[in-house]
Amino acid sequence: MIKMMGTAFGRNVKFFLLLFIAAVTVTSGCTMPGVGPATGGGQGIFVEIFQPTLGQTTPIESDEPVSLHLEVVNRGDYNNAPTVAELTGIDTTEWNLYGDVYRDLGLLLAPDPEMQTEGGRGRADWDVITPTLSRNQRMTYEPIARIYYYYETRATKPVWFVTAEELRRVVQGGGTLDTEATVLTSGPLSVTVDTGQFVKAREWRESKFQLQIRIDNTGGGQIFGRDYPVAIEVVWPDGVIPVGDCPRQIQFGTGIYENLPPFLSTPAFGRYVRVWNGKYTDVTCEFQVTQPPTNKVKKNFEIKLGYIYYVDAATQITVKGFEEFV
């Protein structure tokens, strides 16, 4: 049973080895946001369309109505992802926007390979009036749709715990300690989990090992919040306990999520870590073995990340001033 607290130390601890399965990686694709009828985003919320409504071509004359159309789809594994779009990149008073810059795109379902269904879709439109320009003046603008969403990435790391005697029998018999397929989820942040291959211990005080977690931003966008915060939770199996905090508590102070877009909530679990420059970070947890195996046993470590992410998609509109005909 997976739990958050270790059991009591055993009195008679045998010689044993901890054999760790090679590092596993949660991967996600990466597609940078484009310009024009733009698409963008990685294995999370993907922008399929952002452009003026069909039938509208540039250049467009001053003081003409324009509708900017956005379509997104959930391509990752997190279900019911809250998603919000913001129109930015232009002065919405100059463009005379109808309504608010934010659009609630709803809770987007994850794709279901078993049912052969794609992920949930979100759509939005912004109705604007083009700026007033002088006669024969021409300017090109670049409206941007910024898509914010809450997402989670999960990894399950299987670890073999085996005694020295049992490992010797396996090796002499020409066998191996194969593991089952690791459960991975896709999202805009990728996770790599590493441990040492062997940890030898004679007594419980020496039975320590490290769990190394690497977080990389691979989604083509950015983590929202001051210092790029990511909530991380590590759930360990029975028979081990962390030495100190896992992960270590970091003080962020107040205002970590200033100017949070409407309709979004922040992670409600774990502890926050900083992602350096929004690109990557490393987290190391040390564990103490409290119950060495009598033979061999496979146990799982569960890692969960929670974060708010955003991607940008841009389009271009050329506006021309009124023309006078003689």
N, C-alpha and C positions, 0 to 999 in steps of 0.2 A: 504494500500500500504506500502510495506517495504521501508524504506529510512534511510539515515545515519544522518539526522538532526531531532531533536524534534520540536514540534510546540510550540506556545506561551503558557504561563501559563494561566489557566482559572481563572476568577475572583471569581466565586462562586463554591467552591469545596465542594462536599458533603462528608458525612461520607461514607467510603467505605473500603472494604477489597480486598486484592489481594490474590486470591487462586492459588497456584502454583501446577501444576501436579508434581507427584513424579519424582525423578531423573531418567533420561534416560541414557543409555549407548550405545556408538558405540563399538561393540566388534569385535575382530579379532582373528583368530586362531594363534597358535604358534607351529612351528615344528623346532627344532634345526637342523642345518646343520649336516650331517653325515660324516662318513669316509668310504672310499672304493668307490664303485659305488654310489656316494653320492646323496642325495636329501636334500632339506632344504628350509626354508622360511615360512612365515605365510600367512595371507590373503593379499597378495601383489603379488610380482613376486616370483614364486615357482620354485626351481630347481628340475627337474625331473631326469636328467641324467648328470653325469660328470664322465667319465671313458675313458680308452683307447679304441680305435675303436674296434668293435667286431672282434674276430679272433686273437687279440693280448693278450697273457697271460704273466704273470710274472713267473719266472725271464726272462728279456730280455737282450741279450748280448750287450756289449759296441758298440758304434758307429752304432747303428741300428736305422732306422727311426720309430718314433711313432707318432700317431695322437691322440690328446686328444679331445674328443667330448663332447659338452655341449648342453643341451636342457632345456629351461625354459618356463613357462606358467604364464599368468596373472590370478590370482585367486581372485583378489579384485574387487572393484567397480570403480576404476578410469580408464577412457578410454584413449587410445592412450598414455600409459605410456612410456616415453623415457627410454630405457634400454641399458646399456653398460656392457660388461664383460671384466675383466682383469685377465690374467694369472699371478699368483704370487706363492710364497712358494718355488720356485726353482730358481737357478741362470740360467737365460736364455742364458747367454753367455757360461756357462759350458754345457748347454743342446743344444746349437746351434739352437735357435728358428728362424724359417722362418717368416719374417714379424714382425708386431708390437704386443705388449702384449695386446693391447685393440682390442675389436671387437664390432662393432655397431650392436646391436640386433634389432634396429628399434623401432617403436611405437607400443606397444602391446595393442590390444583391450581388453576391459573388457568382462567377460562372459555375455551372454544375455539369462536370464532364459525364457523370453517369446518366443524367437526363438529357445530355447534349444540348444544353441551353447556354446562351451567352450571359454575360453579366448584366446587371441592371443599368438602365440608361437614364440620363438626366438631360433635360432641355431647358433653354432659357432664351429670351429675346429682350433686347433693349431698344426702345424706340427713341430716336434722337432727331434733332433738326440740325443740319449742317451749319457751320459758322457763316457769318456775314463777311464777305470779302469785297474788296474794291473791284471796280471794273477791270477785267482782263488779268486780275491777280489770280495766282494758282498756288495752292499749297497741298502737300501730302502729309497726312496724319497717320498715326499708328495706334489704333485702339488695341488694348490688351485685355484679354479675359484671364483673370487670375482665379484658379480653382483651388480652394482649400478643402481638405477632408481629414477626418480622423481615421487612423488605420492602426492595425496591429500586425506584427510579424512574430511567428512562433517557431521554435526549433526543439526537437527532442533528441537528446544525446544519449545513446545506449552505452553502458560501461559494463564490462565483464569483471567480476570480482572472483578470483580463483586462488586456491592455495598452491604453494610451491609443489606439493606432492601431486596434486591433480594436474598442474601444468606439465610436470615431468612425464606423467602418463600420457597426456595428450600428444606431446612432442615425440615421445618414443614410439607411439602408435601411428605416427605420420598424420595425425589429425590437425585440425585448426579450430579456432574459436570464432566461427562465423557469426555475424550478427544479422538480425532482421533489418529490412529496409527502414531507414530513418524517416520519421514523419517530418516533412518540411512544408512551410507555407511561403507563398510569394508575396512580396510587397516592395515598396520603393526603398526600404532599408534592407540590406542583406546582413546576415549573421553568420559568422564562422566560429565554431566551438572547438577548442583544442585541449588535449590533455597529454601528459607524458605517456610513453608506451608502457613502461614498467615502473612500479614503485615498490621497493623491497622493504619489509618491516619485520623487526624482531619482537617488538612490543608496541603497545598502542601509542606510546609517546613518539614513536618514529613513523607511525602510519599516517603520513600526511601526503596530500597531493594537491595540485592546482588545477582549477578549471579556468581556462583563458577564453574570453569572449571578445570577438572583434565585430564592431558595427561599422558598416560602410554605407554611405549614401550613393545608391546606384540608380535612382529613379528619374534622373534628369530634372529634378526640381530642388526644393529646399525645405528644411525643417523650420516650422514656424515657432517663434518664441525667442526670448532673450537667451543668448549663449547656446542656442540650438538644443533645447532640452528633449531628452528621451526617457520615458519611464521604463525601468527594467525590473522584472521579477524573476528570481531563480527559485525553482522548487526542487528540492533534493529528496532522494529516497531515504527510507529508514536505513539505519546502520552507519550513517555518516552525519556529522554536524559541521557547520562552518567555523573556522577559526577567525573570530571577529565578525564584522558585518559583511554581508554578501547581497548586493554590492555595498561598497563603502558609502556612507552618507555624505553628500556634498551640499553645502549651504548655498542656495541660490538667492536667498532674500525674497523680497516682495516684488511684485510686478513681472513675474516670469512670463505671463501671457497677457501683456498689455495690448489693447486694441484687438482683442479676440473677435473675429467675425461672428455675427449672429448665427444662431441655430447650431453652433458647435459647442461641445463640452470637452474638458481636458481629461487625461488618464486618471482613473480612480484606483490605481494599484501601484505597487512597487516603489522604487526610489529613483530619483532623477539623476542622470549622468549628462555631462556636456559632450557634444560631438564637436571635435576641434574644427573650427572654421566651417562647420556644417558638412564636413567631408567624412571623418572617421573618428573612432575612439576605441580604446582597449580597456576592458574590465577584467580584473583578475580576482578570483575568489580562492582562498585556501580552505581545504576540508580536512577534517580529522576522522579517521575510521574508528567507529565505536563497536562494531560487530563484524569481525572478519568472518568469511564464509567457512563452513565445514567442508565444502567441496568446491563448487563453482555456482555462481548465480549472476544473472544479468539484471541490471537495474537502470532506470532512466533518470536523467536530469532534464527538467523542463525549463526553457527560457522563453519569456514573453516580453515583447516590446510594445509600448503604446506611445503614439505621437500624433501631432498635427502636421500635415505636409501640404505643400502647395506647388503647383506648376503653372507656367504662363503660356498662353498662346496668343499670337499677334496676327493682325491683318492690316492692310494698308488701304486708305481711301484718299483719293485726290479730289480736292474741292476747287472749283473755279468761280471767279466772280461773275456777275451778270455781264452779258454781252449786249452791246447796243447796236442795233441794225439801222442803217440809214435808208 
